[in-house]
Amino acid sequence: MLNIAICDDEINIGAELERTLTDILDTLNIKHEIDVFLGATDFLRHFGNSANFAPFATHYDLIFLDIMFAQEKIDGVEIGKLIRNDNNISAIVYISWEKNYAMELFQNRPLDFLIKPIKSAEIERVVRTYLKIAGYMNGNFTYKKGRETFKLPIKSITHLENRKRKVILHLADGTQDEFYGSLKQLYSEQLSKFDFLFIHASYVVNYDYVTAVKFDQMTVVGGLLLPISPNRRVEIRAAYTEILKRRRL
């Protein structure tokens, strides 16, 4: 479970950030809870007596923290210091209309600094950066053969193929394995959050091993050509372009 806090005294920004995060994490199939706080006082009260700044007992994995609050005596920089006094684990992402806080924020070791209005692509980039650092994006793929369960690194898979009710697992070292299963279910439950592309009813491809893309086919490392279903061509091209853009940010 990924626990996220949003602290911003602008209601519209907090609500939009929550919606965007929910969409991203739902797409990535990551269970999460998001708490939204309308300013520093509301945020600090959640952790105890804000008058004496009791220790931050409640743990959040990722905190989106505004820097300036219109009607507060404390700002996001000071809140960051309070968090770091008790917590070196939570990742802090500062958000602001201003760009000139870099040196002040450095001591709080933020994960990132986003300028309002925040674009959804920037939020997704930050989320994926955090997930990679936290190990969410370096996971293992599991599958069963009979009563045995097998596990291997996601990064070792080039693509999966559906063939007569069996899933053929193709690995980067040239080896294969096969087992009974649903390609659609495997993609939905395990692979979609790792930048795999469901290009055809019979093929799911790891983006990291794609060497070329045409409108109707995709080339995987080794020169293998795989077809893209006619009804998925627009969707796959858009998804491929989005991954490419995100990784270049």
Backbone bond lengths (Angstrom), bond angles and torsions (degrees), N, CA, C in turn:
res aa  C-N    CA-C-N  psi(-1)  N-CA   C-N-CA  omega(-1)  CA-C   N-CA-C  phi
1 M - - - 1.465 - - 1.521 110.23 -
2 L 1.313 117.23 128.08 1.459 122.77 178.15 1.527 108.62 -98.49
3 N 1.329 117.09 119.18 1.455 122.29 -179.39 1.527 110.45 -102.09
4 I 1.329 115.61 124.80 1.464 121.48 -174.40 1.522 110.32 -125.01
5 A 1.329 115.91 140.55 1.467 121.89 173.45 1.526 108.90 -118.84
6 I 1.326 115.39 140.46 1.466 122.42 173.23 1.516 106.78 -120.96
7 C 1.316 116.63 125.36 1.468 120.81 179.45 1.520 108.87 -125.10
8 D 1.332 116.34 104.39 1.464 121.83 -178.28 1.516 108.51 -154.42
9 D 1.330 117.54 131.95 1.462 119.95 -177.08 1.530 112.93 -82.90
10 E 1.327 117.69 -0.82 1.472 121.13 174.20 1.526 107.53 -96.01
11 I 1.330 115.22 107.84 1.462 121.03 -172.95 1.521 112.69 -55.80
12 N 1.334 116.87 -43.78 1.460 120.64 -176.81 1.531 111.78 -63.35
13 I 1.321 116.35 -39.45 1.462 119.77 -179.33 1.523 110.41 -68.74
14 G 1.332 116.77 -43.49 1.461 119.81 177.78 1.511 112.12 -60.77
15 A 1.328 116.62 -42.67 1.465 121.11 -178.80 1.526 111.41 -67.37
16 E 1.325 116.60 -41.61 1.461 120.35 -179.99 1.523 111.09 -67.49
17 L 1.328 116.14 -39.38 1.456 120.40 177.81 1.526 110.55 -63.73
18 E 1.316 116.47 -40.84 1.467 120.26 178.05 1.524 110.86 -62.63
19 R 1.343 116.88 -44.10 1.469 120.41 179.77 1.528 111.17 -62.49
20 T 1.324 115.96 -43.86 1.462 120.06 -178.29 1.526 110.98 -65.15
21 L 1.324 116.98 -44.70 1.464 120.96 178.30 1.530 111.38 -61.11
22 T 1.323 116.13 -41.23 1.463 120.68 178.73 1.516 110.91 -61.95
23 D 1.335 117.06 -44.82 1.466 120.84 178.75 1.524 111.45 -61.40
24 I 1.329 116.58 -44.43 1.467 121.01 -178.48 1.527 110.87 -64.02
25 L 1.323 116.69 -48.09 1.460 120.39 -175.65 1.526 112.19 -72.86
26 D 1.338 117.17 -32.31 1.463 119.61 173.94 1.526 110.19 -63.92
27 T 1.329 115.97 -42.51 1.460 120.69 178.47 1.525 111.25 -62.43
28 L 1.335 115.96 -37.24 1.460 120.92 -179.72 1.536 112.77 -83.07
29 N 1.336 115.45 -1.92 1.469 120.06 177.86 1.520 112.49 64.01
30 I 1.322 116.87 37.90 1.458 121.17 -179.20 1.529 109.32 -111.68
31 K 1.310 116.28 120.95 1.458 120.72 178.94 1.524 109.43 -66.05
32 H 1.306 115.75 139.89 1.465 118.72 -174.71 1.521 111.23 -156.80
33 E 1.320 114.64 160.37 1.458 122.57 170.53 1.515 107.79 -133.25
34 I 1.337 116.28 138.14 1.460 120.97 -177.80 1.524 109.33 -125.60
35 D 1.333 116.24 126.32 1.466 122.25 174.48 1.528 108.25 -109.65
36 V 1.330 115.56 133.39 1.465 121.01 179.88 1.522 109.20 -112.11
37 F 1.340 116.61 128.07 1.461 122.68 -179.58 1.529 109.38 -117.27
38 L 1.331 115.84 134.37 1.461 121.25 -174.95 1.528 111.47 -94.50
39 G 1.323 115.91 58.55 1.456 119.42 176.26 1.514 112.89 122.10
40 A 1.343 115.54 171.86 1.459 122.50 -175.63 1.529 112.39 -63.07
41 T 1.335 117.34 -44.42 1.464 120.68 -177.61 1.521 111.22 -61.50
42 D 1.334 115.39 -45.42 1.455 121.12 179.02 1.536 110.48 -61.61
43 F 1.309 116.61 -41.70 1.461 122.57 -179.15 1.528 111.27 -65.55
44 L 1.345 116.78 -48.93 1.457 121.20 -177.97 1.526 112.21 -67.54
45 R 1.330 116.02 -34.42 1.468 119.89 179.41 1.527 111.06 -61.66
46 H 1.299 115.99 -29.50 1.461 120.53 -179.10 1.528 111.53 -64.25
47 F 1.316 116.77 -25.84 1.454 121.01 -175.80 1.522 113.37 -99.69
48 G 1.314 117.35 0.26 1.455 119.89 179.90 1.509 110.99 136.07
49 N 1.294 117.38 -151.67 1.456 123.24 -177.92 1.521 110.49 -75.68
50 S 1.330 117.17 106.29 1.455 120.39 -175.74 1.523 112.05 -66.74
51 A 1.326 117.44 -15.83 1.466 119.77 -179.52 1.532 111.23 -68.93
52 N 1.338 116.32 -37.75 1.475 117.69 179.27 1.533 112.17 -112.01
53 F 1.358 115.01 12.31 1.460 121.11 175.26 1.523 112.15 50.73
54 A 1.318 114.66 59.97 1.468 120.22 178.96 1.527 109.90 -56.03
55 P 1.325 117.22 155.25 1.470 120.86 -177.24 1.533 112.61 -53.67
56 F 1.310 115.00 147.65 1.459 120.41 -178.79 1.526 108.82 -78.46
57 A 1.322 115.47 88.76 1.459 120.71 -172.52 1.529 112.27 -78.71
58 T 1.323 116.42 -34.39 1.455 119.56 -178.43 1.519 109.64 -80.63
59 H 1.296 116.21 128.02 1.468 119.57 -175.87 1.519 111.74 -93.79
60 Y 1.328 115.47 128.69 1.465 121.93 169.56 1.518 107.80 -115.66
61 D 1.319 115.93 138.08 1.463 120.13 177.85 1.524 110.45 -73.65
62 L 1.325 115.84 -39.42 1.461 121.65 -173.65 1.523 108.73 -137.30
63 I 1.340 116.49 128.12 1.461 121.58 -177.31 1.525 109.60 -123.70
64 F 1.329 116.77 119.52 1.459 121.93 173.24 1.528 106.84 -94.88
65 L 1.328 116.39 114.54 1.457 121.33 -167.84 1.530 111.98 -125.06
66 D 1.315 115.55 118.74 1.469 120.62 175.64 1.529 108.78 -67.12
67 I 1.321 117.22 155.49 1.464 120.44 -179.66 1.521 112.27 -94.48
68 M 1.316 116.66 -44.10 1.467 120.25 -177.93 1.523 110.81 -112.36
69 F 1.334 116.48 132.09 1.455 122.78 176.17 1.523 108.17 -116.17
70 A 1.313 116.83 126.93 1.467 121.83 -170.21 1.522 113.82 -58.39
71 Q 1.318 118.93 -39.08 1.466 120.97 -174.40 1.531 111.89 -123.54
72 E 1.315 116.59 39.86 1.464 121.34 -179.02 1.533 110.20 -125.01
73 K 1.324 115.78 149.50 1.461 120.51 177.01 1.523 111.80 -83.45
74 I 1.312 116.98 -19.48 1.453 122.06 -178.06 1.522 109.25 -111.14
75 D 1.325 117.04 145.74 1.464 119.70 179.19 1.527 110.65 -112.44
76 G 1.332 115.54 178.43 1.451 120.57 -176.39 1.522 113.95 -65.52
77 V 1.339 116.73 -28.23 1.458 120.02 177.96 1.527 109.76 -64.66
78 E 1.333 116.79 -44.76 1.466 120.87 179.07 1.523 111.64 -66.91
79 I 1.333 115.95 -38.28 1.464 118.93 176.91 1.523 110.23 -62.96
80 G 1.329 115.76 -39.56 1.459 120.05 177.29 1.514 111.84 -59.23
81 K 1.332 116.65 -39.69 1.466 120.64 177.98 1.523 110.71 -63.89
82 L 1.337 116.11 -40.98 1.462 120.18 178.51 1.520 111.16 -63.22
83 I 1.318 115.52 -40.93 1.462 119.34 178.44 1.521 110.14 -62.23
84 R 1.332 115.63 -46.32 1.464 119.98 -176.84 1.535 112.58 -69.92
85 N 1.316 118.20 -22.58 1.472 120.26 176.23 1.521 111.22 -62.83
86 D 1.316 115.49 -28.47 1.465 120.02 -173.99 1.525 112.78 -120.62
87 N 1.330 116.84 -9.69 1.454 119.28 -167.01 1.534 110.14 -150.72
88 N 1.315 116.38 111.75 1.458 121.07 176.30 1.523 112.22 -104.02
89 I 1.319 116.35 7.71 1.456 120.64 -174.42 1.530 112.26 -99.49
90 S 1.318 117.22 -44.96 1.464 120.27 -177.15 1.526 111.37 -58.55
91 A 1.330 116.11 136.72 1.465 121.41 176.39 1.527 108.54 -88.77
92 I 1.330 116.35 128.75 1.466 121.78 -179.21 1.525 109.48 -106.16
93 V 1.332 115.65 128.96 1.459 121.30 173.39 1.521 107.32 -116.67
94 Y 1.332 116.95 112.69 1.462 120.46 179.80 1.518 110.31 -82.08
95 I 1.340 114.79 145.03 1.462 120.94 176.48 1.525 108.69 -131.27
96 S 1.314 116.00 142.31 1.466 119.29 -175.75 1.526 110.40 -165.44
97 W 1.349 114.61 160.42 1.466 120.70 171.20 1.525 110.66 -82.33
98 E 1.318 116.23 -18.34 1.464 121.25 -175.98 1.533 111.36 -101.55
99 K 1.344 116.08 155.79 1.457 120.89 -177.21 1.533 113.55 -108.49
100 N 1.322 117.96 -2.75 1.469 120.22 -166.42 1.535 114.13 -104.11
101 Y 1.325 116.38 42.79 1.465 119.27 -178.86 1.530 113.07 -114.94
102 A 1.311 118.21 6.36 1.465 121.58 -169.14 1.526 113.74 -51.20
103 M 1.334 118.15 -50.44 1.465 120.66 -175.23 1.531 112.10 -69.34
104 E 1.338 116.43 -36.38 1.464 119.81 179.14 1.524 111.49 -65.65
105 L 1.334 115.84 -34.66 1.458 120.46 -176.49 1.520 112.84 -79.45
106 F 1.309 116.61 -22.72 1.461 121.36 -172.77 1.530 112.33 -54.55
107 Q 1.316 117.04 -41.50 1.457 120.81 -176.25 1.532 112.40 -66.51
108 N 1.318 117.51 -20.21 1.465 120.90 178.75 1.527 112.50 -91.61
109 R 1.317 117.10 1.40 1.467 124.10 176.11 1.529 112.88 49.65
110 P 1.342 116.82 59.89 1.471 118.99 179.54 1.526 111.68 -72.17
111 L 1.323 115.14 154.10 1.456 120.36 174.77 1.521 110.38 -72.48
112 D 1.353 115.49 -38.03 1.462 119.39 -178.53 1.522 109.86 -162.72
113 F 1.327 115.44 174.02 1.466 122.87 179.90 1.520 107.24 -139.65
114 L 1.331 116.83 115.27 1.463 122.02 -176.37 1.522 110.93 -110.67
115 I 1.319 115.49 137.99 1.463 121.71 179.98 1.522 109.91 -95.64
116 K 1.323 116.34 131.58 1.460 121.55 175.58 1.529 109.78 -74.33
117 P 1.337 117.92 151.35 1.470 126.96 -10.99 1.524 110.37 -67.70
118 I 1.319 116.05 137.56 1.459 121.00 -173.17 1.528 110.37 -86.20
119 K 1.318 115.83 129.07 1.456 121.08 178.24 1.533 109.91 -82.00
120 S 1.322 116.00 145.71 1.464 120.17 -177.94 1.524 111.60 -61.70
121 A 1.347 117.26 -32.91 1.471 120.56 179.23 1.525 110.91 -64.24
122 E 1.342 116.76 -35.49 1.458 120.27 178.80 1.525 110.91 -70.17
123 I 1.334 115.81 -38.61 1.468 119.88 177.61 1.523 110.03 -63.97
124 E 1.331 116.33 -43.73 1.465 119.55 179.79 1.522 110.79 -64.01
125 R 1.333 117.06 -39.23 1.463 120.05 177.98 1.528 111.00 -59.82
126 V 1.353 116.13 -44.39 1.459 120.88 -180.00 1.523 110.61 -64.52
127 V 1.328 116.26 -44.38 1.465 120.53 -179.71 1.527 110.49 -60.35
128 R 1.318 116.14 -45.94 1.462 119.68 -178.91 1.527 111.40 -67.46
129 T 1.333 116.87 -35.15 1.467 120.04 175.77 1.515 109.84 -61.89
130 Y 1.338 115.70 -46.25 1.466 119.01 178.95 1.526 111.05 -62.14
131 L 1.325 117.04 -45.93 1.459 120.83 -178.06 1.526 111.59 -60.88
132 K 1.328 115.76 -36.81 1.465 119.31 178.42 1.524 110.27 -68.25
133 I 1.333 116.62 -45.87 1.466 120.91 179.47 1.529 110.59 -61.41
134 A 1.330 115.50 -40.54 1.464 120.33 -176.73 1.521 113.15 -80.18
135 G 1.327 116.41 -4.39 1.457 119.70 176.45 1.512 115.08 93.88
136 Y 1.345 117.70 -0.77 1.453 120.18 -179.69 1.530 111.50 -64.27
137 M 1.359 115.42 -33.84 1.456 119.38 -173.92 1.528 112.73 -95.47
138 N 1.305 117.75 6.33 1.461 121.30 178.78 1.519 110.20 -119.27
139 G 1.299 115.00 41.01 1.456 119.81 -172.20 1.509 114.56 -85.01
140 N 1.297 114.33 -169.20 1.459 122.19 -179.58 1.522 110.49 -115.47
141 F 1.299 115.10 152.43 1.460 122.78 174.96 1.523 107.38 -100.22
142 T 1.308 116.78 131.17 1.465 119.91 -179.90 1.529 110.33 -118.69
143 Y 1.318 115.74 145.69 1.464 121.14 177.92 1.528 108.92 -154.10
144 K 1.317 115.36 160.17 1.461 120.33 -176.67 1.527 111.36 -116.10
145 K 1.319 113.74 142.77 1.465 121.82 171.74 1.522 106.16 -129.44
146 G 1.317 115.22 105.87 1.455 118.62 -173.97 1.513 109.55 66.48
147 R 1.329 116.04 -125.06 1.463 119.89 179.84 1.525 112.94 -95.95
148 E 1.321 116.61 -0.72 1.466 120.78 -177.70 1.529 111.20 -95.79
149 T 1.329 115.71 141.58 1.456 121.71 175.83 1.524 108.87 -110.03
150 F 1.340 115.40 131.88 1.456 121.41 -179.32 1.527 109.92 -114.05
151 K 1.319 114.98 151.02 1.460 120.32 -178.96 1.525 109.05 -138.87
152 L 1.347 116.24 137.11 1.460 120.06 177.05 1.529 109.12 -149.46
153 P 1.336 117.76 158.10 1.472 120.78 -178.15 1.528 111.83 -63.75
154 I 1.306 116.37 134.92 1.464 121.69 177.17 1.526 111.02 -53.14
155 K 1.343 116.54 -40.93 1.464 121.04 -174.30 1.526 112.72 -66.35
156 S 1.343 117.77 -12.40 1.463 120.07 -179.27 1.528 112.46 -86.43
157 I 1.337 117.79 -6.96 1.468 121.94 -176.62 1.529 110.15 -92.79
158 T 1.327 117.12 127.14 1.469 120.36 174.74 1.528 110.43 -88.82
159 H 1.331 116.60 -45.81 1.460 120.29 176.96 1.524 110.12 -164.95
160 L 1.329 115.15 166.35 1.456 122.21 176.71 1.520 108.19 -122.84
161 E 1.313 115.14 146.12 1.460 121.18 -176.42 1.520 110.06 -129.22
162 N 1.313 115.91 138.70 1.464 121.02 176.85 1.527 108.22 -99.17
163 R 1.338 115.81 123.95 1.456 118.95 -178.07 1.525 109.64 -143.46
164 K 1.315 116.39 109.19 1.462 122.48 177.73 1.526 112.57 50.03
165 R 1.314 115.74 57.83 1.466 124.44 177.03 1.523 113.38 70.99
166 K 1.329 117.15 -2.05 1.455 120.70 176.85 1.525 110.44 -105.79
167 V 1.331 116.13 149.47 1.456 121.93 173.53 1.527 107.17 -102.51
168 I 1.330 114.93 125.21 1.465 120.94 177.09 1.517 107.37 -99.64
169 L 1.311 115.82 121.32 1.460 123.02 -177.92 1.530 108.58 -97.16
170 H 1.332 116.67 118.31 1.465 121.60 -179.69 1.525 109.20 -104.81
171 L 1.329 116.72 125.69 1.458 121.78 -174.63 1.531 111.61 -109.69
172 A 1.332 115.15 158.43 1.462 121.84 -175.56 1.522 112.45 -62.97
173 D 1.322 118.47 -25.76 1.466 120.93 -179.58 1.528 112.40 -84.16
174 G 1.346 116.60 5.22 1.455 121.28 177.25 1.511 114.73 92.33
175 T 1.321 117.53 -6.47 1.463 120.63 -179.83 1.523 110.93 -85.08
176 Q 1.328 115.52 165.28 1.455 121.94 179.43 1.524 109.40 -134.98
177 D 1.323 114.43 159.97 1.453 120.50 169.66 1.517 106.47 -145.86
178 E 1.295 117.25 159.74 1.459 120.22 -179.29 1.514 110.95 -141.04
179 F 1.322 114.33 150.68 1.458 120.73 -178.46 1.522 108.60 -160.95
180 Y 1.306 116.36 160.75 1.459 120.31 177.47 1.531 108.90 -80.08
181 G 1.327 116.21 135.05 1.459 119.64 -179.69 1.514 111.67 176.12
182 S 1.312 115.41 174.14 1.462 122.84 179.24 1.520 109.79 -104.21
183 L 1.325 116.68 119.44 1.464 120.83 179.46 1.529 110.53 -61.70
184 K 1.321 116.14 -40.24 1.458 121.00 179.47 1.522 111.57 -61.28
185 Q 1.324 116.49 -43.63 1.463 120.97 -179.54 1.526 111.20 -68.62
186 L 1.317 117.26 -40.92 1.472 120.85 178.74 1.528 110.94 -62.66
187 Y 1.324 115.53 -40.70 1.467 119.72 178.77 1.519 110.26 -64.33
188 S 1.324 116.33 -48.38 1.465 121.03 -176.63 1.526 111.93 -64.28
189 E 1.325 117.22 -43.15 1.464 121.12 -172.26 1.528 114.12 -87.23
190 Q 1.340 118.13 -26.73 1.466 119.02 -173.73 1.525 115.59 -127.78
191 L 1.326 118.33 -34.87 1.466 119.72 -165.13 1.518 115.78 -101.32
192 S 1.322 118.29 -24.69 1.469 119.76 -174.05 1.518 112.67 -60.80
193 K 1.324 118.60 -33.21 1.466 121.50 -177.91 1.524 112.84 -78.44
194 F 1.341 117.71 -5.40 1.462 121.38 -178.91 1.529 112.41 -107.58
195 D 1.307 117.80 24.25 1.472 122.17 178.71 1.528 112.42 61.94
196 F 1.317 116.45 42.88 1.457 121.56 168.95 1.526 107.93 -93.59
197 L 1.319 116.82 148.15 1.464 122.26 -177.71 1.527 109.61 -115.25
198 F 1.331 115.66 124.39 1.463 121.80 -179.96 1.534 107.05 -88.96
199 I 1.331 116.45 84.06 1.463 120.97 -168.63 1.518 113.90 -84.53
200 H 1.313 116.88 -17.38 1.466 120.84 -173.38 1.527 107.39 -161.20
201 A 1.308 117.46 155.54 1.463 119.83 178.32 1.526 111.72 -56.95
202 S 1.327 116.41 -20.71 1.466 120.82 -177.73 1.521 114.07 -107.30
203 Y 1.363 118.15 -2.33 1.457 118.90 -174.75 1.537 113.47 -141.80
204 V 1.325 114.24 132.42 1.462 122.08 169.31 1.530 106.00 -123.14
205 V 1.343 116.62 129.08 1.461 121.32 -170.95 1.532 110.88 -120.40
206 N 1.322 116.01 138.90 1.465 122.15 174.98 1.527 108.95 -79.85
207 Y 1.326 117.32 119.68 1.462 122.60 -178.77 1.530 111.95 -51.13
208 D 1.318 117.86 -36.02 1.464 121.85 -175.87 1.524 113.01 -63.85
209 Y 1.331 117.35 -16.66 1.462 120.29 -177.76 1.530 112.13 -111.52
210 V 1.319 117.14 9.51 1.464 121.20 177.14 1.525 109.25 -83.41
211 T 1.336 116.72 128.19 1.465 120.62 -179.70 1.519 112.86 -107.31
212 A 1.322 117.80 -19.99 1.466 120.50 178.97 1.521 109.51 -159.92
213 V 1.333 115.31 149.07 1.461 120.74 179.28 1.516 109.18 -133.05
214 K 1.323 115.88 127.44 1.458 122.08 170.37 1.524 107.26 -116.25
215 F 1.309 116.25 173.67 1.459 119.67 -175.30 1.520 111.80 -60.83
216 D 1.343 116.91 -35.48 1.463 120.21 -173.73 1.524 114.77 -113.89
217 Q 1.362 117.36 0.75 1.453 118.68 179.89 1.525 111.55 -156.64
218 M 1.319 114.80 161.80 1.455 121.90 -178.36 1.522 107.98 -131.15
219 T 1.339 115.95 138.62 1.461 120.79 179.26 1.516 109.55 -103.63
220 V 1.328 115.55 128.94 1.461 122.04 179.70 1.525 107.89 -104.48
221 V 1.340 116.37 155.85 1.466 121.68 178.43 1.530 110.31 -45.03
222 G 1.342 115.14 132.48 1.457 120.01 -177.37 1.513 111.90 102.26
223 G 1.354 115.80 -6.19 1.456 120.28 177.29 1.511 115.12 88.18
224 L 1.325 118.22 6.74 1.454 121.26 179.98 1.522 110.79 -69.66
225 L 1.332 116.64 127.65 1.461 122.03 178.28 1.524 109.75 -98.07
226 L 1.331 116.08 126.78 1.465 121.25 179.23 1.526 109.14 -120.85
227 P 1.340 117.12 137.57 1.468 120.01 -177.92 1.530 112.83 -76.57
228 I 1.317 115.25 147.92 1.466 121.47 172.11 1.524 107.16 -105.63
229 S 1.311 117.01 125.99 1.468 121.05 -178.33 1.528 110.72 -57.04
230 P 1.333 117.78 138.84 1.472 120.55 179.00 1.525 113.27 -52.98
231 N 1.330 117.40 -38.81 1.469 120.21 -177.66 1.527 113.00 -80.31
232 R 1.346 117.45 0.03 1.462 120.55 179.34 1.531 112.50 -118.09
233 R 1.311 117.74 0.24 1.463 120.72 -170.92 1.529 112.91 -64.40
234 V 1.299 117.14 -44.22 1.475 120.30 179.83 1.531 109.39 -66.89
235 E 1.316 116.34 -44.34 1.471 121.76 -179.28 1.534 111.55 -62.64
236 I 1.339 116.26 -44.10 1.465 120.25 -178.13 1.518 111.53 -67.80
237 R 1.322 117.29 -41.56 1.465 119.49 178.41 1.524 110.62 -62.31
238 A 1.334 116.80 -41.49 1.470 120.69 178.60 1.525 110.78 -64.53
239 A 1.342 117.00 -43.08 1.459 121.11 -179.76 1.523 110.92 -65.65
240 Y 1.327 116.97 -42.33 1.465 121.26 178.86 1.525 110.81 -62.53
241 T 1.325 116.55 -44.61 1.467 121.22 179.37 1.519 111.23 -63.45
242 E 1.334 116.67 -39.16 1.463 120.99 -179.62 1.525 111.21 -65.62
243 I 1.331 117.47 -42.18 1.463 121.00 177.29 1.521 110.12 -63.13
244 L 1.323 116.40 -43.42 1.459 121.34 179.97 1.523 111.23 -60.23
245 K 1.329 116.28 -45.75 1.473 120.95 179.50 1.515 111.19 -64.66
246 R 1.313 116.66 -44.16 1.467 120.73 -178.97 1.518 112.33 -61.47
247 R 1.317 115.63 -40.89 1.465 119.62 -177.66 1.533 112.33 -72.84
248 R 1.309 116.11 -16.75 1.462 119.69 178.70 1.516 112.23 -89.86
249 L 1.358 117.47 -11.78 1.467 121.48 -178.60 1.521 110.52 -65.39
